Amino acid sequence: MKAPVLHPWSRAAVHPDGMGVTVSWVRDVVEGLHSTVVEYTPDSVRIGINIGTRPGFWGVNGLVVLNVVVEHAVVHLREPIGGRRVEMLRAA
């Protein structure tokens, strides 16, 4: 994926073992998941998803997108949630 940027997600479901979170979001068909990033604080686990443009659409102008996709990603954590809040990572 090209030119990734942080993208808001709409739902997070913590896995029963506390070591994973499934996040969901809506995207255009020309976009795709580039990567995820996680920040840990004593009070929260902040999860960000980076969305980029699919290579086949890079540099194509004049597209009208009529379809959107609900996408999900499983984020594996290096630390358990342990009672912390799950928050969306926002750009600085």
N, CA, C and O atoms as a DFTB+ gen file, in Angstrom:
368 C
 N C O
     1  1       0.841      -1.171       0.000
     2  2       0.000       0.000       0.000
     3  2       0.891       1.241       0.000
     4  3       1.911       1.299       0.687
     5  1       0.486       2.204      -0.770
     6  2       1.287       3.419      -0.895
     7  2       0.682       4.561      -0.080
     8  3      -0.531       4.636       0.115
     9  1       1.554       5.437       0.385
    10  2       1.177       6.641       1.130
    11  2       0.278       6.342       2.329
    12  3      -0.827       6.879       2.411
    13  1       0.728       5.493       3.265
    14  2      -0.132       5.147       4.404
    15  2      -0.333       6.328       5.359
    16  3       0.569       7.134       5.589
    17  1      -1.545       6.396       5.901
    18  2      -1.907       7.401       6.913
    19  2      -2.781       6.730       7.970
    20  3      -3.455       5.736       7.700
    21  1      -2.755       7.293       9.179
    22  2      -3.642       6.779      10.227
    23  2      -5.092       6.948       9.806
    24  3      -5.478       7.980       9.257
    25  1      -5.877       5.932      10.066
    26  2      -7.282       5.920       9.671
    27  2      -8.109       5.554      10.900
    28  3      -7.726       4.640      11.631
    29  1      -9.219       6.225      11.154
    30  2     -10.023       5.892      12.343
    31  2     -10.690       4.529      12.216
    32  3     -11.160       4.151      11.143
    33  1     -10.727       3.804      13.317
    34  2     -11.493       2.560      13.350
    35  2     -12.752       2.811      14.169
    36  3     -12.818       3.762      14.948
    37  1     -13.749       1.953      13.987
    38  2     -15.045       2.207      14.617
    39  2     -15.390       1.235      15.740
    40  3     -16.288       1.500      16.539
    41  1     -14.679       0.110      15.802
    42  2     -15.035      -0.893      16.815
    43  2     -13.792      -1.671      17.207
    44  3     -12.948      -1.978      16.365
    45  1     -13.685      -1.987      18.488
    46  2     -12.600      -2.822      18.988
    47  2     -13.184      -3.877      19.905
    48  3     -13.965      -3.569      20.805
    49  1     -12.801      -5.124      19.672
    50  2     -13.254      -6.240      20.514
    51  2     -12.020      -6.921      21.100
    52  3     -11.188      -7.458      20.370
    53  1     -11.916      -6.890      22.423
    54  2     -10.787      -7.508      23.105
    55  2     -11.009      -9.016      23.149
    56  3     -12.103      -9.477      23.472
    57  1      -9.981      -9.773      22.827
    58  2     -10.074     -11.232      22.862
    59  2     -10.116     -11.712      24.314
    60  3      -9.598     -11.034      25.202
    61  1     -10.720     -12.861      24.561
    62  2     -10.867     -13.350      25.942
    63  2      -9.553     -13.483      26.711
    64  3      -9.537     -13.314      27.930
    65  1      -8.450     -13.783      26.016
    66  2      -7.172     -13.929      26.709
    67  2      -6.495     -12.589      27.009
    68  3      -5.467     -12.557      27.686
    69  1      -7.064     -11.474      26.509
    70  2      -6.507     -10.155      26.751
    71  2      -5.235      -9.848      25.980
    72  3      -4.616      -8.808      26.201
    73  1      -4.834     -10.738      25.079
    74  2      -3.594     -10.551      24.322
    75  2      -3.844     -10.192      22.857
    76  3      -2.907     -10.131      22.062
    77  1      -5.089      -9.960      22.509
    78  2      -5.408      -9.585      21.136
    79  2      -6.641      -8.706      21.099
    80  3      -7.489      -8.755      21.990
    81  1      -6.725      -7.898      20.049
    82  2      -7.870      -7.018      19.837
    83  2      -8.211      -7.071      18.355
    84  3      -7.328      -6.959      17.504
    85  1      -9.492      -7.242      18.047
    86  2      -9.941      -7.138      16.663
    87  2     -10.535      -5.757      16.475
    88  3     -11.476      -5.378      17.171
    89  1      -9.975      -4.996      15.521
    90  2     -10.492      -3.666      15.224
    91  2     -11.185      -3.697      13.864
    92  3     -10.788      -4.446      12.971
    93  1     -12.214      -2.885      13.718
    94  2     -13.006      -2.827      12.482
    95  2     -13.119      -1.380      12.022
    96  3     -13.146      -0.455      12.834
    97  1     -13.184      -1.200      10.703
    98  2     -13.320       0.130      10.118
    99  2     -13.924       0.018       8.734
   100  3     -14.043      -1.075       8.181
   101  1     -14.305       1.155       8.181
   102  2     -14.846       1.230       6.828
   103  2     -13.804       1.921       5.953
   104  3     -13.194       2.908       6.363
   105  1     -13.602       1.391       4.736
   106  2     -12.631       1.988       3.818
   107  2     -13.189       1.984       2.405
   108  3     -14.124       1.246       2.096
   109  1     -12.603       2.817       1.550
   110  2     -12.924       2.800       0.123
   111  2     -12.282       1.577      -0.524
   112  3     -11.352       0.994       0.032
   113  1     -12.776       1.192      -1.690
   114  2     -12.225       0.026      -2.374
   115  2     -10.815       0.270      -2.893
   116  3     -10.093      -0.690      -3.163
   117  1     -10.405       1.511      -3.040
   118  2      -9.058       1.808      -3.535
   119  2      -8.019       1.754      -2.419
   120  3      -6.822       1.853      -2.689
   121  1      -8.457       1.599      -1.167
   122  2      -7.561       1.603      -0.018
   123  2      -7.376       0.189       0.535
   124  3      -8.172      -0.711       0.267
   125  1      -6.315       0.022       1.308
   126  2      -6.072      -1.245       1.960
   127  2      -5.219      -1.053       3.203
   128  3      -4.589      -0.011       3.383
   129  1      -5.204      -2.062       4.052
   130  2      -4.432      -2.008       5.294
   131  2      -2.941      -2.069       4.980
   132  3      -2.475      -2.978       4.292
   133  1      -2.213      -1.104       5.486
   134  2      -0.761      -1.066       5.340
   135  2      -0.092      -1.693       6.566
   136  3       0.764      -2.568       6.436
   137  1      -0.496      -1.232       7.769
   138  2       0.137      -1.712       8.994
   139  2      -0.696      -1.297      10.206
   140  3      -1.637      -0.511      10.100
   141  1      -0.325      -1.839      11.340
   142  2      -0.932      -1.429      12.605
   143  2       0.177      -0.954      13.534
   144  3       1.338      -1.335      13.383
   145  1      -0.192      -0.126      14.485
   146  2       0.769       0.360      15.475
   147  2       0.074       0.354      16.831
   148  3      -1.116       0.651      16.930
   149  1       0.829       0.012      17.876
   150  2       0.260      -0.046      19.231
   151  2       1.162       0.733      20.177
   152  3       2.383       0.572      20.151
   153  1       0.566       1.572      21.008
   154  2       1.271       2.282      22.069
   155  2       0.687       1.830      23.401
   156  3      -0.530       1.740      23.558
   157  1       1.562       1.549      24.353
   158  2       1.141       1.090      25.671
   159  2       1.407       2.184      26.702
   160  3       2.504       2.741      26.751
   161  1       0.410       2.490      27.522
   162  2       0.577       3.393      28.658
   163  2       0.057       2.653      29.884
   164  3      -0.579       1.607      29.747
   165  1       0.312       3.171      31.066
   166  2      -0.207       2.501      32.261
   167  2      -1.737       2.409      32.288
   168  3      -2.289       1.493      32.898
   169  1      -2.436       3.368      31.621
   170  2      -3.894       3.412      31.671
   171  2      -4.588       2.899      30.413
   172  3      -5.781       2.595      30.450
   173  1      -3.857       2.799      29.297
   174  2      -4.527       2.452      28.042
   175  2      -3.597       1.721      27.076
   176  3      -2.373       1.744      27.208
   177  1      -4.219       1.084      26.118
   178  2      -3.531       0.512      24.964
   179  2      -4.119       1.226      23.754
   180  3      -5.310       1.105      23.467
   181  1      -3.268       1.975      23.041
   182  2      -3.730       2.754      21.890
   183  2      -3.362       2.019      20.607
   184  3      -2.208       1.657      20.380
   185  1      -4.383       1.811      19.777
   186  2      -4.193       1.060      18.538
   187  2      -4.483       1.972      17.351
   188  3      -5.507       2.653      17.302
   189  1      -3.563       1.967      16.406
   190  2      -3.743       2.723      15.178
   191  2      -3.650       1.807      13.971
   192  3      -2.896       0.834      13.977
   193  1      -4.415       2.117      12.940
   194  2      -4.313       1.383      11.676
   195  2      -3.892       2.371      10.594
   196  3      -4.436       3.470      10.487
   197  1      -2.934       1.966       9.815
   198  2      -2.457       2.774       8.701
   199  2      -3.033       2.213       7.418
   200  3      -2.846       1.040       7.092
   201  1      -3.737       3.072       6.694
   202  2      -4.375       2.701       5.433
   203  2      -3.640       3.412       4.302
   204  3      -3.310       4.593       4.406
   205  1      -3.390       2.676       3.221
   206  2      -2.745       3.265       2.059
   207  2      -3.542       2.988       0.798
   208  3      -4.544       2.274       0.822
   209  1      -3.083       3.562      -0.302
   210  2      -3.722       3.348      -1.599
   211  2      -3.186       2.075      -2.231
   212  3      -1.976       1.850      -2.251
   213  1      -4.081       1.244      -2.745
   214  2      -3.673       0.021      -3.435
   215  2      -2.861       0.403      -4.672
   216  3      -3.229       1.343      -5.375
   217  1      -1.765      -0.307      -4.952
   218  2      -0.885       0.066      -6.063
   219  2      -1.589       0.208      -7.412
   220  3      -1.207       1.067      -8.208
   221  1      -2.588      -0.595      -7.685
   222  2      -3.294      -0.505      -8.962
   223  2      -4.065       0.786      -9.150
   224  3      -4.430       1.136     -10.272
   225  1      -4.319       1.501      -8.055
   226  2      -5.065       2.752      -8.125
   227  2      -4.169       3.977      -7.960
   228  3      -4.643       5.108      -8.065
   229  1      -2.872       3.762      -7.701
   230  2      -1.962       4.867      -7.450
   231  2      -1.831       5.732      -8.700
   232  3      -1.516       5.229      -9.778
   233  1      -2.070       7.021      -8.555
   234  2      -1.935       7.952      -9.658
   235  2      -3.110       8.000     -10.614
   236  3      -3.066       8.736     -11.599
   237  1      -4.171       7.227     -10.347
   238  2      -5.356       7.240     -11.199
   239  2      -6.259       8.367     -10.725
   240  3      -6.631       8.415      -9.553
   241  1      -6.610       9.266     -11.620
   242  2      -7.451      10.404     -11.263
   243  2      -8.866      10.215     -11.795
   244  3      -9.085       9.467     -12.748
   245  1      -9.816      10.891     -11.179
   246  2     -11.183      10.904     -11.679
   247  2     -12.023       9.702     -11.303
   248  3     -13.042       9.440     -11.941
   249  1     -11.612       8.957     -10.267
   250  2     -12.406       7.808      -9.835
   251  2     -13.566       8.262      -8.960
   252  3     -13.418       9.162      -8.133
   253  1     -14.707       7.638      -9.146
   254  2     -15.842       7.844      -8.265
   255  2     -16.064       6.520      -7.547
   256  3     -16.368       5.509      -8.180
   257  1     -15.915       6.527      -6.236
   258  2     -16.035       5.296      -5.456
   259  2     -17.461       5.177      -4.950
   260  3     -17.947       6.028      -4.204
   261  1     -18.120       4.112      -5.365
   262  2     -19.504       3.885      -4.950
   263  2     -19.623       2.781      -3.916
   264  3     -20.683       2.597      -3.318
   265  1     -18.544       2.048      -3.703
   266  2     -18.570       0.948      -2.753
   267  2     -17.583       1.196      -1.628
   268  3     -16.509       1.761      -1.833
   269  1     -17.965       0.764      -0.447
   270  2     -17.060       0.782       0.686
   271  2     -17.000      -0.635       1.243
   272  3     -17.878      -1.460       0.992
   273  1     -15.952      -0.892       1.999
   274  2     -15.709      -2.217       2.543
   275  2     -15.565      -2.091       4.053
   276  3     -14.885      -1.188       4.542
   277  1     -16.208      -3.000       4.797
   278  2     -15.963      -3.103       6.223
   279  2     -14.828      -4.102       6.391
   280  3     -14.931      -5.253       5.965
   281  1     -13.749      -3.654       7.013
   282  2     -12.570      -4.506       7.149
   283  2     -12.248      -4.696       8.625
   284  3     -12.593      -3.865       9.465
   285  1     -11.585      -5.801       8.921
   286  2     -11.216      -6.155      10.289
   287  2      -9.749      -6.579      10.298
   288  3      -9.244      -7.131       9.321
   289  1      -9.081      -6.316      11.407
   290  2      -7.718      -6.794      11.595
   291  2      -7.571      -7.268      13.033
   292  3      -8.097      -6.659      13.965
   293  1      -6.850      -8.359      13.191
   294  2      -6.527      -8.858      14.519
   295  2      -5.153      -8.300      14.881
   296  3      -4.175      -8.509      14.163
   297  1      -5.097      -7.586      16.006
   298  2      -3.851      -7.003      16.481
   299  2      -3.384      -7.840      17.665
   300  3      -4.068      -7.926      18.685
   301  1      -2.213      -8.456      17.520
   302  2      -1.632      -9.263      18.595
   303  2      -0.775      -8.347      19.470
   304  3       0.099      -7.636      18.973
   305  1      -1.035      -8.375      20.766
   306  2      -0.371      -7.471      21.699
   307  2       0.838      -8.131      22.341
   308  3       0.875      -9.352      22.499
   309  1       1.832      -7.322      22.712
   310  2       2.998      -7.855      23.425
   311  2       2.790      -7.829      24.934
   312  3       3.524      -8.467      25.689
   313  1       1.750      -7.061      25.368
   314  2       1.368      -6.985      26.782
   315  2      -0.126      -7.226      26.881
   316  3      -0.867      -6.808      25.992
   317  1      -0.595      -7.888      27.937
   318  2      -2.043      -8.058      28.086
   319  2      -2.737      -6.731      28.374
   320  3      -2.136      -5.802      28.913
   321  1      -4.011      -6.662      28.005
   322  2      -4.809      -5.464      28.271
   323  2      -4.813      -5.165      29.769
   324  3      -4.586      -4.026      30.178
   325  1      -5.064      -6.167      30.569
   326  2      -4.969      -6.026      32.020
   327  2      -5.787      -4.904      32.627
   328  3      -5.305      -4.213      33.524
   329  1      -7.013      -4.701      32.164
   330  2      -7.891      -3.682      32.727
   331  2      -7.705      -2.287      32.148
   332  3      -8.413      -1.358      32.539
   333  1      -6.764      -2.126      31.223
   334  2      -6.568      -0.815      30.596
   335  2      -7.637      -0.557      29.541
   336  3      -8.254      -1.493      29.032
   337  1      -7.853       0.716      29.215
   338  2      -8.763       1.103      28.146
   339  2      -8.111       0.813      26.791
   340  3      -6.893       0.904      26.640
   341  1      -8.936       0.469      25.828
   342  2      -8.474       0.370      24.442
   343  2      -8.917       1.659      23.752
   344  3     -10.106       1.975      23.717
   345  1      -7.961       2.395      23.208
   346  2      -8.237       3.671      22.585
   347  2      -7.697       3.717      21.160
   348  3      -6.803       2.955      20.791
   349  1      -8.256       4.621      20.373
   350  2      -7.772       4.832      19.021
   351  2      -6.539       5.720      19.067
   352  3      -6.548       6.771      19.708
   353  1      -5.485       5.301      18.389
   354  2      -4.283       6.124      18.263
   355  2      -4.574       7.219      17.252
   356  3      -5.065       6.957      16.154
   357  1      -4.269       8.428      17.632
   358  2      -4.527       9.579      16.759
   359  2      -3.193      10.218      16.377
   360  3      -2.207      10.124      17.109
   361  1      -3.185      10.867      15.220
   362  2      -1.981      11.534      14.763
   363  2      -1.583      12.644      15.726
   364  3      -2.436      13.302      16.322
   365  1      -0.297      12.838      15.869
   366  2       0.208      13.874      16.795
   367  2      -0.034      15.264      16.281
   368  3       0.329      16.238      16.940
